Structure formats: C-alpha cells, structure tokens
Amino acid sequence: MNDIKTAKFAIGQVVRHRLFPFRGVIFDVDPQFNNTEEWYEAIPKDVRPRKDQPFYHLLAENSESEYIAYVSEQNLLEDDSGEPVRHPQLQELFDLGSDGQYAPKVRTRH
C-alpha cells in the first residue's frame, strides 16, 4: 500500500523554489509524482526529488519569463514577499483578494 502524504501547500498559495530563482501560484496538486519518466530522468540525479511526495503545478515566473512548472514539495518554500505574480493565466484561474491572496475562481456548471 502506498503511503500518500498530505499536501503542505494549497491551491492559490504563492511559493518559491528552494534551489532555483523562480516562484509561482499553485493551481493543481498531485498526491505523488504523476509525470513522465522522461521528464523525471531529465532532472540531474544529484537534485532529483523523491516520487513519494506531493508534486505541484505552478503558474511560474522568473526574472525573464512566465511558464508552467511541476515541482516536488521538498523543493518548495512559502513565498512571503507579498509581491504579486505576473503570470498571464492567473486571471483565468484566480481572483486576487483584498488581502493579496489568490482564490480559485468559482465556476458555474450547467
């Protein structure tokens, strides 16, 4: 039986990478690794994360661009800078509250 861990971070939370200079807003969480082996093997072995932990989908940004990132929990830290994230897809998925937090948009189903 797999020992699936509870996610430490939440949808809408702003996080930053522990090793690399990027940050982003979480828009989805996988309870454990759920990407391709090719993607996993492309990560240098000395920094390759364990698969038995939550992985987060981020609307990410660095100083040069915006993109989607897939990051293990062990490589994330809470971003407490208070700076807004500039990713162009943020407005599609989130509303920015008066407290500066990102809240998932409420979607109506027919």
N, CA, C and O atoms as a GROMACS GRO file, in nm:
protein
  440
    1MET      N    1   0.085  -0.119   0.000
    1MET     CA    2   0.000   0.000   0.000
    1MET      C    3   0.088   0.124   0.000
    1MET      O    4   0.186   0.131   0.075
    2ASN      N    5   0.055   0.224  -0.084
    2ASN     CA    6   0.132   0.347  -0.092
    2ASN      C    7   0.104   0.435   0.029
    2ASN      O    8  -0.009   0.444   0.077
    3ASP      N    9   0.208   0.499   0.076
    3ASP     CA   10   0.196   0.591   0.188
    3ASP      C   11   0.188   0.733   0.131
    3ASP      O   12   0.290   0.802   0.123
    4ILE      N   13   0.067   0.777   0.092
    4ILE     CA   14   0.048   0.907   0.031
    4ILE      C   15   0.044   1.014   0.140
    4ILE      O   16  -0.029   1.000   0.238
    5LYS      N   17   0.122   1.119   0.120
    5LYS     CA   18   0.132   1.227   0.218
    5LYS      C   19   0.029   1.337   0.190
    5LYS      O   20  -0.016   1.354   0.077
    6THR      N   21  -0.007   1.409   0.294
    6THR     CA   22  -0.095   1.523   0.281
    6THR      C   23  -0.015   1.642   0.228
    6THR      O   24   0.097   1.666   0.273
    7ALA      N   25  -0.071   1.714   0.134
    7ALA     CA   26  -0.002   1.829   0.074
    7ALA      C   27   0.019   1.939   0.178
    7ALA      O   28  -0.071   1.973   0.255
    8LYS      N   29   0.139   1.993   0.179
    8LYS     CA   30   0.177   2.100   0.271
    8LYS      C   31   0.127   2.237   0.221
    8LYS      O   32   0.096   2.325   0.302
    9PHE      N   33   0.120   2.254   0.088
    9PHE     CA   34   0.081   2.380   0.029
    9PHE      C   35  -0.057   2.367  -0.035
    9PHE      O   36  -0.103   2.256  -0.063
   10ALA      N   37  -0.124   2.481  -0.058
   10ALA     CA   38  -0.262   2.482  -0.105
   10ALA      C   39  -0.276   2.550  -0.241
   10ALA      O   40  -0.192   2.630  -0.282
   11ILE      N   41  -0.386   2.517  -0.309
   11ILE     CA   42  -0.421   2.584  -0.434
   11ILE      C   43  -0.432   2.734  -0.406
   11ILE      O   44  -0.495   2.776  -0.309
   12GLY      N   45  -0.369   2.815  -0.492
   12GLY     CA   46  -0.372   2.960  -0.475
   12GLY      C   47  -0.257   3.016  -0.394
   12GLY      O   48  -0.237   3.137  -0.388
   13GLN      N   49  -0.181   2.930  -0.330
   13GLN     CA   50  -0.070   2.976  -0.247
   13GLN      C   51   0.051   3.013  -0.334
   13GLN      O   52   0.079   2.946  -0.433
   14VAL      N   53   0.120   3.120  -0.297
   14VAL     CA   54   0.241   3.162  -0.367
   14VAL      C   55   0.360   3.094  -0.299
   14VAL      O   56   0.378   3.102  -0.178
   15VAL      N   57   0.440   3.027  -0.381
   15VAL     CA   58   0.557   2.954  -0.333
   15VAL      C   59   0.679   2.991  -0.417
   15VAL      O   60   0.666   3.049  -0.525
   16ARG      N   61   0.796   2.956  -0.366
   16ARG     CA   62   0.919   2.975  -0.443
   16ARG      C   63   1.000   2.847  -0.439
   16ARG      O   64   0.985   2.766  -0.348
   17HIS      N   65   1.085   2.830  -0.538
   17HIS     CA   66   1.168   2.710  -0.545
   17HIS      C   67   1.283   2.724  -0.447
   17HIS      O   68   1.341   2.832  -0.431
   18ARG      N   69   1.315   2.616  -0.382
   18ARG     CA   70   1.422   2.613  -0.282
   18ARG      C   71   1.560   2.634  -0.345
   18ARG      O   72   1.647   2.696  -0.284
   19LEU      N   73   1.581   2.582  -0.467
   19LEU     CA   74   1.714   2.585  -0.530
   19LEU      C   75   1.727   2.683  -0.646
   19LEU      O   76   1.834   2.739  -0.668
   20PHE      N   77   1.619   2.703  -0.720
   20PHE     CA   78   1.626   2.783  -0.841
   20PHE      C   79   1.546   2.912  -0.825
   20PHE      O   80   1.449   2.916  -0.749
   21PRO      N   81   1.585   3.019  -0.896
   21PRO     CA   82   1.521   3.150  -0.876
   21PRO      C   83   1.389   3.167  -0.951
   21PRO      O   84   1.379   3.245  -1.046
   22PHE      N   85   1.287   3.093  -0.907
   22PHE     CA   86   1.153   3.117  -0.961
   22PHE      C   87   1.049   3.097  -0.852
   22PHE      O   88   1.074   3.032  -0.750
   23ARG      N   89   0.933   3.153  -0.878
   23ARG     CA   90   0.820   3.145  -0.784
   23ARG      C   91   0.694   3.130  -0.864
   23ARG      O   92   0.696   3.143  -0.986
   24GLY      N   93   0.582   3.102  -0.797
   24GLY     CA   94   0.457   3.089  -0.869
   24GLY      C   95   0.340   3.062  -0.778
   24GLY      O   96   0.353   3.051  -0.657
   25VAL      N   97   0.223   3.052  -0.841
   25VAL     CA   98   0.098   3.024  -0.772
   25VAL      C   99   0.058   2.879  -0.803
   25VAL      O  100   0.057   2.838  -0.919
   26ILE      N  101   0.026   2.804  -0.700
   26ILE     CA  102  -0.016   2.665  -0.718
   26ILE      C  103  -0.156   2.660  -0.777
   26ILE      O  104  -0.248   2.724  -0.726
   27PHE      N  105  -0.171   2.583  -0.888
   27PHE     CA  106  -0.304   2.568  -0.946
   27PHE      C  107  -0.353   2.424  -0.946
   27PHE      O  108  -0.469   2.399  -0.979
   28ASP      N  109  -0.267   2.328  -0.911
   28ASP     CA  110  -0.309   2.188  -0.900
   28ASP      C  111  -0.205   2.114  -0.818
   28ASP      O  112  -0.090   2.156  -0.808
   29VAL      N  113  -0.248   2.001  -0.758
   29VAL     CA  114  -0.159   1.920  -0.676
   29VAL      C  115  -0.180   1.773  -0.710
   29VAL      O  116  -0.294   1.726  -0.719
   30ASP      N  117  -0.070   1.701  -0.728
   30ASP     CA  118  -0.074   1.556  -0.742
   30ASP      C  119  -0.025   1.498  -0.609
   30ASP      O  120   0.077   1.543  -0.558
   31PRO      N  121  -0.095   1.400  -0.551
   31PRO     CA  122  -0.053   1.345  -0.422
   31PRO      C  123   0.084   1.277  -0.426
   31PRO      O  124   0.150   1.264  -0.323
   32GLN      N  125   0.125   1.235  -0.544
   32GLN     CA  126   0.260   1.182  -0.566
   32GLN      C  127   0.294   1.205  -0.712
   32GLN      O  128   0.208   1.245  -0.791
   33PHE      N  129   0.419   1.179  -0.748
   33PHE     CA  130   0.466   1.205  -0.884
   33PHE      C  131   0.370   1.149  -0.989
   33PHE      O  132   0.329   1.033  -0.981
   34ASN      N  133   0.335   1.233  -1.087
   34ASN     CA  134   0.244   1.192  -1.193
   34ASN      C  135   0.282   1.260  -1.325
   34ASN      O  136   0.200   1.326  -1.389
   35ASN      N  137   0.408   1.242  -1.363
   35ASN     CA  138   0.458   1.298  -1.487
   35ASN      C  139   0.530   1.185  -1.560
   35ASN      O  140   0.527   1.071  -1.513
   36THR      N  141   0.594   1.214  -1.670
   36THR     CA  142   0.659   1.109  -1.748
   36THR      C  143   0.796   1.071  -1.691
   36THR      O  144   0.860   1.151  -1.623
   37GLU      N  145   0.837   0.950  -1.719
   37GLU     CA  146   0.972   0.907  -1.678
   37GLU      C  147   1.078   0.990  -1.749
   37GLU      O  148   1.182   1.020  -1.691
   38GLU      N  149   1.051   1.028  -1.873
   38GLU     CA  150   1.145   1.110  -1.948
   38GLU      C  151   1.168   1.243  -1.875
   38GLU      O  152   1.281   1.288  -1.862
   39TRP      N  153   1.060   1.306  -1.828
   39TRP     CA  154   1.070   1.431  -1.753
   39TRP      C  155   1.153   1.409  -1.627
   39TRP      O  156   1.243   1.488  -1.596
   40TYR      N  157   1.123   1.302  -1.555
   40TYR     CA  158   1.191   1.272  -1.429
   40TYR      C  159   1.340   1.247  -1.450
   40TYR      O  160   1.424   1.299  -1.376
   41GLU      N  161   1.372   1.168  -1.551
   41GLU     CA  162   1.512   1.133  -1.577
   41GLU      C  163   1.593   1.253  -1.627
   41GLU      O  164   1.716   1.252  -1.618
   42ALA      N  165   1.526   1.356  -1.680
   42ALA     CA  166   1.596   1.475  -1.727
   42ALA      C  167   1.648   1.562  -1.612
   42ALA      O  168   1.732   1.649  -1.634
   43ILE      N  169   1.600   1.538  -1.492
   43ILE     CA  170   1.646   1.612  -1.375
   43ILE      C  171   1.781   1.554  -1.333
   43ILE      O  172   1.793   1.432  -1.319
   44PRO      N  173   1.882   1.638  -1.312
   44PRO     CA  174   2.012   1.585  -1.268
   44PRO      C  175   1.996   1.500  -1.142
   44PRO      O  176   1.926   1.538  -1.048
   45LYS      N  177   2.063   1.387  -1.142
   45LYS     CA  178   2.048   1.289  -1.035
   45LYS      C  179   2.073   1.347  -0.896
   45LYS      O  180   2.007   1.308  -0.799
   46ASP      N  181   2.168   1.439  -0.884
   46ASP     CA  182   2.202   1.494  -0.752
   46ASP      C  183   2.095   1.586  -0.695
   46ASP      O  184   2.099   1.618  -0.576
   47VAL      N  185   1.999   1.630  -0.778
   47VAL     CA  186   1.889   1.714  -0.728
   47VAL      C  187   1.752   1.653  -0.759
   47VAL      O  188   1.649   1.717  -0.738
   48ARG      N  189   1.750   1.530  -0.809
   48ARG     CA  190   1.624   1.463  -0.845
   48ARG      C  191   1.543   1.435  -0.719
   48ARG      O  192   1.594   1.372  -0.626
   49PRO      N  193   1.417   1.479  -0.714
   49PRO     CA  194   1.335   1.458  -0.594
   49PRO      C  195   1.279   1.316  -0.585
   49PRO      O  196   1.273   1.243  -0.684
   50ARG      N  197   1.238   1.279  -0.466
   50ARG     CA  198   1.168   1.152  -0.445
   50ARG      C  199   1.032   1.160  -0.515
   50ARG      O  200   0.976   1.269  -0.530
   51LYS      N  201   0.979   1.047  -0.556
   51LYS     CA  202   0.848   1.043  -0.621
   51LYS      C  203   0.733   1.030  -0.521
   51LYS      O  204   0.618   1.057  -0.556
   52ASP      N  205   0.762   0.988  -0.399
   52ASP     CA  206   0.658   0.957  -0.300
   52ASP      C  207   0.619   1.079  -0.215
   52ASP      O  208   0.614   1.071  -0.093
   53GLN      N  209   0.592   1.189  -0.282
   53GLN     CA  210   0.555   1.313  -0.213
   53GLN      C  211   0.464   1.392  -0.306
   53GLN      O  212   0.460   1.364  -0.426
   54PRO      N  213   0.392   1.489  -0.254
   54PRO     CA  214   0.310   1.573  -0.342
   54PRO      C  215   0.396   1.650  -0.443
   54PRO      O  216   0.508   1.692  -0.413
   55PHE      N  217   0.341   1.666  -0.563
   55PHE     CA  218   0.401   1.748  -0.667
   55PHE      C  219   0.299   1.854  -0.705
   55PHE      O  220   0.179   1.827  -0.711
   56TYR      N  221   0.347   1.975  -0.730
   56TYR     CA  222   0.262   2.090  -0.751
   56TYR      C  223   0.277   2.147  -0.892
   56TYR      O  224   0.388   2.155  -0.946
   57HIS      N  225   0.164   2.186  -0.950
   57HIS     CA  226   0.162   2.254  -1.080
   57HIS      C  227   0.157   2.404  -1.047
   57HIS      O  228   0.069   2.450  -0.974
   58LEU      N  229   0.251   2.479  -1.102
   58LEU     CA  230   0.260   2.622  -1.073
   58LEU      C  231   0.246   2.707  -1.197
   58LEU      O  232   0.295   2.671  -1.304
   59LEU      N  233   0.177   2.819  -1.183
   59LEU     CA  234   0.186   2.926  -1.281
   59LEU      C  235   0.310   3.002  -1.235
   59LEU      O  236   0.305   3.083  -1.143
   60ALA      N  237   0.422   2.975  -1.301
   60ALA     CA  238   0.553   3.018  -1.252
   60ALA      C  239   0.608   3.136  -1.328
   60ALA      O  240   0.567   3.166  -1.440
   61GLU      N  241   0.703   3.203  -1.263
   61GLU     CA  242   0.774   3.314  -1.325
   61GLU      C  243   0.916   3.321  -1.270
   61GLU      O  244   0.943   3.285  -1.155
   62ASN      N  245   1.006   3.369  -1.355
   62ASN     CA  246   1.139   3.406  -1.310
   62ASN      C  247   1.162   3.548  -1.359
   62ASN      O  248   1.068   3.613  -1.403
   63SER      N  249   1.282   3.596  -1.354
   63SER     CA  250   1.307   3.735  -1.394
   63SER      C  251   1.289   3.758  -1.544
   63SER      O  252   1.280   3.872  -1.588
   64GLU      N  253   1.285   3.650  -1.622
   64GLU     CA  254   1.280   3.663  -1.768
   64GLU      C  255   1.149   3.621  -1.833
   64GLU      O  256   1.114   3.673  -1.939
   65SER      N  257   1.075   3.528  -1.773
   65SER     CA  258   0.956   3.476  -1.841
   65SER      C  259   0.855   3.415  -1.744
   65SER      O  260   0.879   3.405  -1.624
   66GLU      N  261   0.741   3.376  -1.801
   66GLU     CA  262   0.636   3.307  -1.727
   66GLU      C  263   0.614   3.173  -1.794
   66GLU      O  264   0.625   3.161  -1.916
   67TYR      N  265   0.583   3.071  -1.715
   67TYR     CA  266   0.568   2.936  -1.768
   67TYR      C  267   0.495   2.849  -1.666
   67TYR      O  268   0.462   2.895  -1.557
   68ILE      N  269   0.470   2.724  -1.702
   68ILE     CA  270   0.410   2.626  -1.612
   68ILE      C  271   0.524   2.540  -1.557
   68ILE      O  272   0.610   2.495  -1.632
   69ALA      N  273   0.525   2.518  -1.427
   69ALA     CA  274   0.629   2.435  -1.364
   69ALA      C  275   0.562   2.322  -1.287
   69ALA      O  276   0.449   2.333  -1.241
   70TYR      N  277   0.636   2.213  -1.273
   70TYR     CA  278   0.592   2.095  -1.197
   70TYR      C  279   0.701   2.069  -1.095
   70TYR      O  280   0.814   2.035  -1.131
   71VAL      N  281   0.669   2.086  -0.965
   71VAL     CA  282   0.772   2.089  -0.863
   71VAL      C  283   0.734   2.002  -0.744
   71VAL      O  284   0.619   2.001  -0.701
   72SER      N  285   0.832   1.929  -0.693
   72SER     CA  286   0.811   1.845  -0.575
   72SER      C  287   0.797   1.931  -0.450
   72SER      O  288   0.851   2.042  -0.443
   73GLU      N  289   0.726   1.879  -0.352
   73GLU     CA  290   0.707   1.952  -0.227
   73GLU      C  291   0.841   1.983  -0.159
   73GLU      O  292   0.857   2.091  -0.104
   74GLN      N  293   0.936   1.889  -0.163
   74GLN     CA  294   1.064   1.910  -0.096
   74GLN      C  295   1.141   2.029  -0.153
   74GLN      O  296   1.231   2.081  -0.087
   75ASN      N  297   1.106   2.072  -0.274
   75ASN     CA  298   1.178   2.184  -0.337
   75ASN      C  299   1.101   2.316  -0.331
   75ASN      O  300   1.140   2.412  -0.398
   76LEU      N  301   0.995   2.322  -0.253
   76LEU     CA  302   0.917   2.445  -0.242
   76LEU      C  303   0.924   2.505  -0.102
   76LEU      O  304   0.933   2.434  -0.002
   77LEU      N  305   0.919   2.636  -0.100
   77LEU     CA  306   0.910   2.713   0.024
   77LEU      C  307   0.798   2.815   0.006
   77LEU      O  308   0.769   2.858  -0.106
   78GLU      N  309   0.735   2.853   0.116
   78GLU     CA  310   0.633   2.958   0.109
   78GLU      C  311   0.700   3.089   0.068
   78GLU      O  312   0.808   3.122   0.117
   79ASP      N  313   0.637   3.163  -0.023
   79ASP     CA  314   0.688   3.294  -0.064
   79ASP      C  315   0.612   3.398   0.016
   79ASP      O  316   0.492   3.416   0.000
   80ASP      N  317   0.683   3.466   0.102
   80ASP     CA  318   0.617   3.566   0.187
   80ASP      C  319   0.656   3.708   0.147
   80ASP      O  320   0.648   3.801   0.228
   81SER      N  321   0.698   3.725   0.021
   81SER     CA  322   0.741   3.857  -0.026
   81SER      C  323   0.624   3.955  -0.037
   81SER      O  324   0.644   4.076  -0.027
   82GLY      N  325   0.503   3.904  -0.059
   82GLY     CA  326   0.388   3.990  -0.078
   82GLY      C  327   0.379   4.048  -0.218
   82GLY      O  328   0.284   4.121  -0.249
   83GLU      N  329   0.475   4.018  -0.304
   83GLU     CA  330   0.475   4.067  -0.441
   83GLU      C  331   0.374   3.989  -0.524
   83GLU      O  332   0.367   3.867  -0.511
   84PRO      N  333   0.296   4.055  -0.610
   84PRO     CA  334   0.203   3.982  -0.696
   84PRO      C  335   0.279   3.901  -0.801
   84PRO      O  336   0.390   3.936  -0.839
   85VAL      N  337   0.218   3.793  -0.845
   85VAL     CA  338   0.274   3.711  -0.952
   85VAL      C  339   0.219   3.766  -1.083
   85VAL      O  340   0.102   3.803  -1.090
   86ARG      N  341   0.302   3.772  -1.186
   86ARG     CA  342   0.262   3.837  -1.311
   86ARG      C  343   0.220   3.740  -1.421
   86ARG      O  344   0.200   3.784  -1.534
   87HIS      N  345   0.205   3.614  -1.392
   87HIS     CA  346   0.173   3.515  -1.495
   87HIS      C  347   0.045   3.551  -1.568
   87HIS      O  348  -0.055   3.584  -1.504
   88PRO      N  349   0.044   3.548  -1.705
   88PRO     CA  350  -0.074   3.591  -1.779
   88PRO      C  351  -0.198   3.503  -1.762
   88PRO      O  352  -0.308   3.549  -1.790
   89GLN      N  353  -0.184   3.379  -1.716
   89GLN     CA  354  -0.301   3.292  -1.698
   89GLN      C  355  -0.364   3.305  -1.559
   89GLN      O  356  -0.466   3.242  -1.533
   90LEU      N  357  -0.306   3.383  -1.472
   90LEU     CA  358  -0.361   3.397  -1.336
   90LEU      C  359  -0.507   3.440  -1.337
   90LEU      O  360  -0.588   3.385  -1.262
   91GLN      N  361  -0.540   3.536  -1.422
   91GLN     CA  362  -0.677   3.589  -1.423
   91GLN      C  363  -0.779   3.486  -1.470
   91GLN      O  364  -0.897   3.498  -1.440
   92GLU      N  365  -0.735   3.384  -1.544
   92GLU     CA  366  -0.826   3.279  -1.589
   92GLU      C  367  -0.866   3.187  -1.474
   92GLU      O  368  -0.978   3.135  -1.471
   93LEU      N  369  -0.775   3.166  -1.379
   93LEU     CA  370  -0.796   3.067  -1.273
   93LEU      C  371  -0.823   3.124  -1.135
   93LEU      O  372  -0.884   3.058  -1.051
   94PHE      N  373  -0.777   3.249  -1.110
   94PHE     CA  374  -0.783   3.303  -0.975
   94PHE      C  375  -0.836   3.446  -0.972
   94PHE      O  376  -0.825   3.521  -1.069
   95ASP      N  377  -0.893   3.480  -0.856
   95ASP     CA  378  -0.924   3.618  -0.823
   95ASP      C  379  -0.826   3.661  -0.716
   95ASP      O  380  -0.790   3.582  -0.628
   96LEU      N  381  -0.781   3.784  -0.723
   96LEU     CA  382  -0.690   3.838  -0.623
   96LEU      C  383  -0.772   3.910  -0.517
   96LEU      O  384  -0.840   4.008  -0.547
   97GLY      N  385  -0.766   3.859  -0.395
   97GLY     CA  386  -0.843   3.919  -0.286
   97GLY      C  387  -0.779   4.045  -0.233
   97GLY      O  388  -0.663   4.075  -0.264
   98SER      N  389  -0.853   4.120  -0.154
   98SER     CA  390  -0.801   4.245  -0.096
   98SER      C  391  -0.684   4.219  -0.002
   98SER      O  392  -0.606   4.309   0.028
   99ASP      N  393  -0.673   4.094   0.045
   99ASP     CA  394  -0.562   4.057   0.134
   99ASP      C  395  -0.438   4.014   0.056
   99ASP      O  396  -0.337   3.977   0.116
  100GLY      N  397  -0.445   4.020  -0.079
  100GLY     CA  398  -0.330   3.983  -0.161
  100GLY      C  399  -0.319   3.834  -0.189
  100GLY      O  400  -0.223   3.790  -0.252
  101GLN      N  401  -0.417   3.756  -0.142
  101GLN     CA  402  -0.416   3.612  -0.162
  101GLN      C  403  -0.492   3.577  -0.290
  101GLN      O  404  -0.586   3.646  -0.329
  102TYR      N  405  -0.450   3.467  -0.354
  102TYR     CA  406  -0.517   3.420  -0.475
  102TYR      C  407  -0.622   3.316  -0.438
  102TYR      O  408  -0.593   3.218  -0.369
  103ALA      N  409  -0.746   3.339  -0.483
  103ALA     CA  410  -0.856   3.247  -0.456
  103ALA      C  411  -0.904   3.189  -0.589
  103ALA      O  412  -0.925   3.264  -0.684
  104PRO      N  413  -0.921   3.056  -0.596
  104PRO     CA  414  -0.971   2.997  -0.721
  104PRO      C  415  -1.105   3.059  -0.761
  104PRO      O  416  -1.191   3.082  -0.677
  105LYS      N  417  -1.120   3.086  -0.890
  105LYS     CA  418  -1.247   3.140  -0.940
  105LYS      C  419  -1.356   3.035  -0.922
  105LYS      O  420  -1.332   2.915  -0.937
  106VAL      N  421  -1.474   3.081  -0.889
  106VAL     CA  422  -1.589   2.993  -0.878
  106VAL      C  423  -1.640   2.969  -1.019
  106VAL      O  424  -1.666   3.064  -1.093
  107ARG      N  425  -1.654   2.844  -1.055
  107ARG     CA  426  -1.700   2.810  -1.189
  107ARG      C  427  -1.843   2.754  -1.180
  107ARG      O  428  -1.872   2.668  -1.098
  108THR      N  429  -1.929   2.805  -1.266
  108THR     CA  430  -2.067   2.757  -1.270
  108THR      C  431  -2.076   2.644  -1.371
  108THR      O  432  -2.025   2.656  -1.483
  109ARG      N  433  -2.141   2.536  -1.332
  109ARG     CA  434  -2.162   2.424  -1.422
  109ARG      C  435  -2.306   2.419  -1.465
  109ARG      O  436  -2.396   2.450  -1.387
  110HIS      N  437  -2.328   2.381  -1.589
  110HIS     CA  438  -2.464   2.373  -1.642
  110HIS      C  439  -2.512   2.232  -1.642
  110HIS      O  440  -2.625   2.205  -1.683
   0.00000   0.00000   0.00000
